[in-house]
Amino acid sequence: MPSVILKKNKERRVYTGHSWVYSGEIDKITSNPKDGDAVDIRDHKDRFFGRGLLNTKSQITVRRFTMQKEEIDRAFFARRIEAALEYRREDTSVADAEAFRMVSSEGDQLPGLIVDQYGDHFVLQALTLGIDQRKKQIVEILREMFEPKAIIERSDVPSRKLEGLEEAKGVLFGESNAIVRVQFAQFSIEVNLLEDQKTGFFLDQRDNYAEVARLCAGKRVLDCFTYHGGFALAAGVADAKSVEAVEISDTAIARARKNAELNGLTGKIEFVCANAFDVLKKYDVEKRQYDVIVLDPPTFTRTKQNIEGALRGYKEINLRALKMLPPGGILATFTCSHHIDAELFKSVVIEAAADAKKTVRLIKVLTQSPDHPILPAIPETEYLRGLLLQVM
């Protein structure tokens, strides 16, 4: 088996559980493997640290799939996908769901592979060269195990370029118009699996919709960055007094309106197609008041270099939201950038509260739903952070 030999003193992070080997950590590669091939990971003393897939075109040159000396073959992928499903069957909030993440890349020890299920449709993302080369094999496994109506590829993500790959999307199996309806605990949604963001919907927020909804009955709710209306729909179904949902994309607003109609909420949710930053600024100036405000923006930074700018953005939206909440008011605020860690996010919200002259009580720390597993040794697997706060 070809081996990637780590430089002296560069093995600690991999030894403690991280699955990535960076190019700068490698001393040499033996036996001239091809990109996409399986390789052993060894330290400078030739100690075995696991086995992964190679891509010398990427800064992340090896992604480890196993700590054992086992073949990374078709049977291996079948076992791992079955194990991922079994983990989800043990959680009732996932086991009963029509839409959930079945395979979550490093979180399920299948780096670079995402598989989401939307009823009888599956959506696959191949984010790395090693997975892309085995895509046909993975589709065969999914067909044999689950007999889906269709399998759709949504590998149209910029990170593929870092792997030397072009973006790709399309139907890998079956005939489908890609527009499906699925039922969540609180509401139904319609998504276009070929065109909507990510794989169609933000499945990582599923449990948080319920957490926020339980506080919305009889309340005035403002949902910013609503996309397809997730939090707004949950609030509407929970019998909020009024719901206003803000989203900059007119396509997303159209989908959100359709979702409101599916749930019998036509006319009960006011949709505003505008930049949420502008809307929050305007409403702050107008001294509007709400009982519940949700801030669920897209990532403000994908790199460490842009953290400061991202923090300014988070502070601005949280400051304006807090100024519109009276005593007893609820703020549900999120970041989906793994570069903004929990303490950094909490600190910027605290600063916003201070500037707003508000004292806040922590009701609950929120995170991604359990079908997006977090591995403590791999910080990148924890990316969605949220705070549920009450103004005192």
C-alpha positions as CSV (number, residue, x, y, z in Angstrom):
1,M,0.0,0.0,0.0
2,P,1.4,3.4,-0.9
3,S,2.1,5.6,2.1
4,V,2.0,9.3,3.0
5,I,4.8,9.9,5.5
6,L,4.2,12.9,7.8
7,K,7.0,15.2,8.8
8,K,8.3,15.0,12.4
9,N,6.1,16.9,14.9
10,K,3.3,17.1,12.4
11,E,1.3,14.1,13.5
12,R,-0.4,15.4,16.6
13,R,-3.6,16.7,15.0
14,V,-4.1,13.5,13.0
15,Y,-3.2,11.3,15.9
16,T,-5.9,13.0,18.1
17,G,-8.6,12.4,15.6
18,H,-8.7,14.9,12.8
19,S,-9.1,13.3,9.4
20,W,-7.2,15.8,7.2
21,V,-3.6,15.8,6.2
22,Y,-2.4,19.0,4.7
23,S,0.3,19.2,2.0
24,G,2.7,21.1,4.3
25,E,2.6,18.3,6.8
26,I,3.9,15.6,4.3
27,D,7.5,14.6,4.1
28,K,7.1,12.2,1.2
29,I,4.8,9.9,-0.6
30,T,5.9,6.4,-1.4
31,S,5.2,4.1,-4.5
32,N,3.8,6.9,-6.8
33,P,0.0,6.5,-6.2
34,K,-2.4,8.2,-8.4
35,D,-4.8,11.0,-7.2
36,G,-7.9,9.3,-5.8
37,D,-6.0,6.2,-4.7
38,A,-6.1,4.8,-1.2
39,V,-2.9,5.5,0.8
40,D,-1.7,4.7,4.3
41,I,-0.9,7.6,6.7
42,R,2.3,7.1,8.7
43,D,4.5,9.2,10.9
44,H,8.3,9.7,10.5
45,K,8.7,6.5,12.6
46,D,6.6,4.5,10.2
47,R,3.7,4.2,12.7
48,F,0.3,3.6,11.1
49,F,-2.2,6.4,11.5
50,G,-5.0,5.2,9.2
51,R,-5.9,5.0,5.6
52,G,-7.4,7.6,3.3
53,L,-7.8,8.9,-0.3
54,L,-5.1,11.0,-1.9
55,N,-5.4,14.2,-4.0
56,T,-2.1,16.0,-4.5
57,K,-3.9,18.9,-6.3
58,S,-5.6,19.8,-3.0
59,Q,-4.1,21.5,0.0
60,I,-5.9,18.8,2.0
61,T,-3.8,16.1,0.4
62,V,-5.2,13.1,2.2
63,R,-8.6,12.7,3.9
64,R,-8.7,9.8,6.3
65,F,-11.6,7.3,6.0
66,T,-10.5,4.7,8.5
67,M,-8.1,4.0,11.4
68,Q,-7.9,0.3,10.3
69,K,-6.0,-1.6,7.6
70,E,-9.1,-2.2,5.5
71,E,-9.9,-1.8,1.9
72,I,-11.7,1.4,0.9
73,D,-13.9,-0.4,-1.6
74,R,-17.5,-0.8,-2.4
75,A,-18.2,-3.0,0.6
76,F,-16.6,-0.4,2.8
77,F,-18.9,2.4,1.5
78,A,-21.9,0.1,2.0
79,R,-21.0,-0.5,5.6
80,R,-20.4,3.1,6.4
81,I,-23.7,4.3,4.8
82,E,-25.5,1.6,6.7
83,A,-23.8,2.7,9.9
84,A,-24.8,6.3,9.2
85,L,-28.4,5.3,8.8
86,E,-28.4,3.2,11.9
87,Y,-27.1,6.2,14.0
88,R,-30.0,8.2,12.7
89,R,-32.5,5.5,13.4
90,E,-31.6,5.7,17.1
91,D,-32.7,9.4,17.3
92,T,-36.5,9.6,17.1
93,S,-36.4,13.2,15.8
94,V,-34.5,11.9,12.7
95,A,-35.9,8.4,12.4
96,D,-39.5,9.7,11.8
97,A,-38.4,12.5,9.5
98,E,-39.2,12.5,5.8
99,A,-36.3,14.8,5.0
100,F,-32.9,14.5,6.7
101,R,-29.1,14.2,6.1
102,M,-28.3,10.5,5.8
103,V,-24.5,11.0,5.3
104,S,-22.7,14.0,6.6
105,S,-19.1,13.8,5.3
106,E,-16.5,13.8,8.1
107,G,-19.3,13.5,10.6
108,D,-19.9,9.9,9.3
109,Q,-16.3,9.2,8.5
110,L,-17.0,9.5,4.8
111,P,-15.1,12.7,4.0
112,G,-16.4,14.6,1.0
113,L,-19.7,12.7,0.7
114,I,-23.1,14.3,1.5
115,V,-26.4,12.3,1.0
116,D,-29.7,14.0,1.9
117,Q,-33.0,12.2,1.7
118,Y,-36.2,14.1,0.7
119,G,-38.9,11.4,0.8
120,D,-38.3,9.1,-2.1
121,H,-35.7,11.4,-3.6
122,F,-32.0,11.4,-2.6
123,V,-29.5,14.3,-3.2
124,L,-25.8,13.5,-3.4
125,Q,-22.9,15.9,-3.1
126,A,-19.4,14.7,-4.1
127,L,-17.1,17.3,-2.7
128,T,-13.7,15.7,-3.2
129,L,-11.8,13.9,-6.0
130,G,-11.9,10.5,-4.1
131,I,-15.6,10.6,-3.7
132,D,-16.2,11.9,-7.3
133,Q,-14.3,9.0,-8.7
134,R,-16.5,6.6,-6.7
135,K,-19.8,8.4,-7.4
136,K,-21.2,5.6,-9.7
137,Q,-20.4,3.0,-7.0
138,I,-22.1,5.1,-4.3
139,V,-25.2,5.6,-6.5
140,E,-25.4,1.8,-7.0
141,I,-25.2,1.3,-3.2
142,L,-28.0,3.8,-2.6
143,R,-30.2,2.2,-5.2
144,E,-29.7,-1.3,-3.8
145,M,-30.2,-0.2,-0.1
146,F,-33.1,2.2,-0.5
147,E,-34.7,1.9,-4.0
148,P,-35.2,5.7,-4.3
149,K,-37.3,7.2,-7.1
150,A,-34.4,9.4,-8.1
151,I,-30.9,10.4,-7.1
152,I,-29.9,14.0,-7.9
153,E,-26.4,15.4,-7.8
154,R,-25.8,18.8,-6.3
155,S,-22.0,19.0,-6.5
156,D,-22.3,22.6,-7.7
157,V,-20.2,24.0,-4.9
158,P,-17.1,26.3,-5.3
159,S,-15.0,24.1,-3.0
160,R,-14.8,21.5,-5.8
161,K,-12.4,23.8,-7.5
162,L,-9.9,23.3,-4.7
163,E,-10.0,19.6,-5.5
164,G,-9.3,20.2,-9.2
165,L,-12.9,19.5,-10.1
166,E,-15.6,21.4,-12.0
167,E,-19.0,22.0,-10.4
168,A,-21.7,19.5,-11.4
169,K,-25.4,18.9,-11.0
170,G,-28.0,16.8,-12.6
171,V,-30.1,13.6,-12.3
172,L,-27.8,10.6,-11.6
173,F,-30.7,8.1,-11.5
174,G,-34.4,8.0,-12.3
175,E,-36.7,10.5,-13.9
176,S,-37.6,13.5,-11.8
177,N,-38.7,17.1,-12.2
178,A,-36.8,17.5,-8.9
179,I,-39.7,19.4,-7.2
180,V,-40.8,17.5,-4.2
181,R,-42.9,18.0,-1.1
182,V,-41.9,16.8,2.3
183,Q,-43.4,17.0,5.8
184,F,-41.5,18.3,8.8
185,A,-42.8,18.1,12.3
186,Q,-44.4,21.5,12.2
187,F,-45.0,22.2,8.5
188,S,-44.8,20.9,4.9
189,I,-42.4,22.4,2.3
190,E,-41.9,22.2,-1.4
191,V,-38.3,22.3,-2.7
192,N,-36.6,22.2,-6.1
193,L,-33.7,19.8,-5.5
194,L,-31.9,20.9,-8.7
195,E,-32.1,24.6,-8.2
196,D,-32.6,25.6,-4.6
197,Q,-29.7,26.4,-2.3
198,K,-27.6,23.6,-0.8
199,T,-29.5,20.3,-1.5
200,G,-32.9,22.0,-1.5
201,F,-33.5,23.1,2.0
202,F,-31.6,23.9,5.3
203,L,-32.1,20.6,7.0
204,D,-29.6,21.5,9.8
205,Q,-32.2,23.8,11.3
206,R,-35.0,21.3,11.6
207,D,-35.0,20.9,15.4
208,N,-34.5,24.7,15.9
209,Y,-37.7,25.4,14.1
210,A,-39.6,23.6,16.8
211,E,-37.5,25.3,19.6
212,V,-38.4,28.8,18.3
213,A,-42.0,27.9,17.4
214,R,-42.9,27.0,21.0
215,L,-42.3,30.6,22.0
216,C,-44.3,32.2,19.2
217,A,-48.0,31.6,20.0
218,G,-49.8,34.9,20.1
219,K,-46.6,36.8,19.4
220,R,-45.4,39.3,16.8
221,V,-42.6,37.6,14.9
222,L,-40.0,38.9,12.5
223,D,-38.0,36.3,10.6
224,C,-35.0,37.7,8.8
225,F,-33.1,35.8,6.1
226,T,-36.1,33.5,5.8
227,Y,-35.1,31.8,2.6
228,H,-38.0,29.3,2.0
229,G,-39.8,30.5,5.2
230,G,-38.7,27.8,7.7
231,F,-39.0,29.8,10.9
232,A,-41.8,31.9,9.6
233,L,-43.8,28.8,8.7
234,A,-43.1,27.2,12.1
235,A,-44.3,30.5,13.8
236,G,-47.4,30.6,11.7
237,V,-48.4,27.0,12.4
238,A,-47.8,27.8,16.1
239,D,-50.5,30.5,15.9
240,A,-48.3,33.6,16.1
241,K,-50.3,36.8,16.2
242,S,-48.4,38.1,13.2
243,V,-45.4,36.9,11.1
244,E,-43.2,39.0,8.8
245,A,-40.5,37.2,6.8
246,V,-37.7,39.0,5.0
247,E,-35.6,37.6,2.2
248,I,-33.5,39.2,-0.6
249,S,-34.1,36.5,-3.2
250,D,-37.4,36.9,-5.1
251,T,-37.2,33.3,-6.2
252,A,-36.9,32.2,-2.5
253,I,-39.8,34.5,-1.6
254,A,-41.9,32.9,-4.3
255,R,-41.1,29.4,-2.9
256,A,-41.8,30.6,0.7
257,R,-45.2,32.0,-0.4
258,K,-46.0,28.6,-2.0
259,N,-45.0,26.9,1.3
260,A,-47.3,29.2,3.3
261,E,-50.1,28.2,0.9
262,L,-49.3,24.5,1.5
263,N,-49.7,25.0,5.2
264,G,-52.9,27.0,5.1
265,L,-51.0,30.2,6.1
266,T,-51.9,32.4,3.0
267,G,-52.3,35.9,4.2
268,K,-51.0,35.1,7.7
269,I,-47.4,35.7,6.8
270,E,-46.2,39.0,5.3
271,F,-43.3,38.4,2.9
272,V,-40.9,41.2,2.3
273,C,-38.4,40.9,-0.6
274,A,-35.5,43.1,0.5
275,N,-32.1,43.1,2.0
276,A,-32.5,42.2,5.7
277,F,-29.7,44.7,6.7
278,D,-31.7,47.5,5.1
279,V,-35.0,46.3,6.6
280,L,-33.6,46.0,10.1
281,K,-32.1,49.5,9.8
282,K,-35.4,50.9,8.6
283,Y,-37.5,49.2,11.3
284,D,-35.0,50.3,14.0
285,V,-35.3,53.9,12.9
286,E,-39.1,53.5,12.8
287,K,-38.9,52.1,16.4
288,R,-40.9,49.0,15.5
289,Q,-41.4,46.4,18.2
290,Y,-41.6,42.6,17.9
291,D,-41.9,39.9,20.5
292,V,-39.8,37.3,18.6
293,I,-37.0,38.0,16.1
294,V,-35.1,35.4,14.2
295,L,-31.7,36.1,12.6
296,D,-30.6,33.2,10.4
297,P,-28.2,34.8,7.9
298,P,-26.1,33.0,5.3
299,T,-22.4,32.7,6.2
300,F,-20.7,36.0,6.4
301,T,-17.3,34.5,5.9
302,R,-15.8,31.3,4.4
303,T,-12.2,32.3,5.3
304,K,-10.3,33.3,8.4
305,Q,-9.1,36.5,6.7
306,N,-12.7,37.9,6.6
307,I,-13.6,37.2,10.3
308,E,-13.5,40.9,11.3
309,G,-15.9,42.0,8.6
310,A,-18.2,39.1,9.5
311,L,-18.2,40.1,13.1
312,R,-19.2,43.6,12.2
313,G,-22.1,42.2,10.2
314,Y,-23.3,40.0,13.0
315,K,-23.1,42.8,15.5
316,E,-25.1,45.2,13.3
317,I,-28.0,42.8,12.8
318,N,-28.1,41.7,16.4
319,L,-27.9,45.3,17.7
320,R,-30.8,46.4,15.6
321,A,-32.9,43.3,16.5
322,L,-32.3,43.8,20.2
323,K,-33.4,47.4,20.1
324,M,-36.7,46.3,18.7
325,L,-37.4,43.7,21.4
326,P,-39.2,44.8,24.6
327,P,-38.7,43.1,28.0
328,G,-39.7,39.5,27.6
329,G,-38.9,39.6,23.9
330,I,-37.1,36.6,22.3
331,L,-34.0,36.7,20.0
332,A,-33.0,33.5,18.1
333,T,-29.7,34.3,16.5
334,F,-27.4,32.1,14.4
335,T,-24.1,31.9,12.6
336,C,-23.3,29.1,10.1
337,S,-19.6,29.8,9.7
338,H,-17.3,27.4,11.5
339,H,-14.7,30.2,11.6
340,I,-16.9,32.0,14.1
341,D,-16.6,29.8,17.1
342,A,-19.1,29.7,20.0
343,E,-17.2,32.1,22.3
344,L,-16.6,34.6,19.5
345,F,-20.3,34.5,18.5
346,K,-21.5,34.9,22.0
347,S,-19.1,37.8,22.6
348,V,-20.4,39.8,19.6
349,V,-24.0,39.2,20.7
350,I,-23.1,40.4,24.2
351,E,-21.5,43.5,22.7
352,A,-24.6,44.2,20.7
353,A,-26.8,43.8,23.8
354,A,-24.6,46.3,25.6
355,D,-24.8,48.8,22.8
356,A,-28.6,48.3,22.7
357,K,-28.7,48.9,26.5
358,K,-30.4,45.5,26.9
359,T,-29.8,42.7,29.4
360,V,-30.4,39.3,27.9
361,R,-31.0,35.9,29.6
362,L,-29.8,32.7,27.8
363,I,-32.7,30.3,27.3
364,K,-30.8,27.7,25.3
365,V,-27.7,27.2,23.2
366,L,-28.8,25.9,19.8
367,T,-26.9,23.9,17.2
368,Q,-27.3,21.8,14.1
369,S,-29.8,18.9,14.1
370,P,-28.3,15.5,15.1
371,D,-28.3,14.2,11.5
372,H,-25.4,16.6,11.0
373,P,-23.0,14.9,13.6
374,I,-20.3,16.9,15.4
375,L,-16.9,15.2,15.9
376,P,-15.0,17.0,18.7
377,A,-11.7,16.2,17.1
378,I,-12.8,17.9,13.8
379,P,-13.9,21.4,14.6
380,E,-15.1,21.9,11.0
381,T,-18.0,19.5,11.7
382,E,-19.5,22.0,14.1
383,Y,-20.6,25.0,12.1
384,L,-24.1,26.0,13.1
385,R,-24.3,27.9,16.3
386,G,-27.3,29.6,17.8
387,L,-28.4,31.5,20.9
388,L,-32.0,31.6,22.1
389,L,-32.1,34.7,24.3
390,Q,-34.8,36.7,26.3
391,V,-34.6,40.4,26.9
392,M,-35.0,41.2,30.6
